[in-house]
Amino acid sequence: MKKIAIFDSGVETPEEIILAAGFTPYRLFGDPTIQVDKANEHIPPTHCLWTRNLLEQALKGLNKDIEGLITAHGCDRTNREFDIWHECLNLKFKYFLNTPLKRDEIALRFFIKDMKELIYQLESTFNIKITDNKLTEAIIETNKIRRLLKELSEYRAKNVLLGSEFHSLVKKALQSDKNEVHSNLKSNLEKIKNKTPFDLDNKKRVLLTGSDIDDTEFLIYLEDLGFHIIIDDLCVGTKYFWHEIDENEEPLKALAKYHLEKPIYSTKFPSYDRFNFLKMLAQTYKVKGVINVAQKFCEPVLYDHPYLNKKFKELEIPYLFVEATYNRESYKQLSTRFSAFAEII
Ligand code: SF4
């Protein structure tokens, strides 16, 4: 199956347009086991390590099924890096989707206009037609996946599913053929319904948030240190499935509204919306603490931290902020801080 890659610091690329164009949406993930070398020739050392890691993979050659790339306007890193990808990558299709920073009526119209341009560019490059019917079918399909993920997500708090297991299901949903994803999630749900809960009484139930955390091993590492991640506010997590797209609205308007109304990421305005969602999750799931992990040099999450710190203090919910290097070897250096937090909550 031919794929269109997504390079997105949030989850704001409308997968439904890619599906309606006959491609599989394929979100690019970092690989924390590789050494970054070639990418250093293009970007300075103080540039977000996660995007540098993705560029390294791209320069070495992406999966051969990938026919194109869509980059969404997220943080300054993804925005400026698109130029480098544009220059260095030999792909048939490349598009920078200008997802708005604000969430008002003007932003809605602006977003719809840019999605129309994306559709036009896809149609002319691949000689295809993206109709409203195809878009609606895609919306129905991805909504089914969101519903299944949301149902599965609840089994984390019931101690039946580990946070790391759930994270790997979301990752698959972001890269695989949607029909396969749908049947895989359905069968997982059936199995889980009959599963005996884990004995996790001695684990600390936490909410995990932060930058693009796409390495499932990082969640396993946290679990080994005594945490049970019962809920998250991650792009590879609730941000992907918490809300649904209106199936009765005109499809492009429904897509734009969905992306402007769903849980906000640090790259977007305003931070208090982001905090309100975190607060709702923390209180609904009665977590013992909140862990906020910033990728090294991730400015949007670094800027959010003082505000979140203050707000969680007011709520008397323990909060830990950690800056992590996107490299598995370096995780170990953070063990003391995580263990100390596990002890006090
Ligand atoms: S980790 Fe932070 S700086 Fe890097 S792409 Fe994501 S939002 Fe941008």
Residues whose N, C-alpha, C, O or C-beta is under 5 A from the ligand:
A	BS01	SF4	S9 C48 W50 T51 C75 R77 S211 D212 Q295 F297 C298 E299 P300
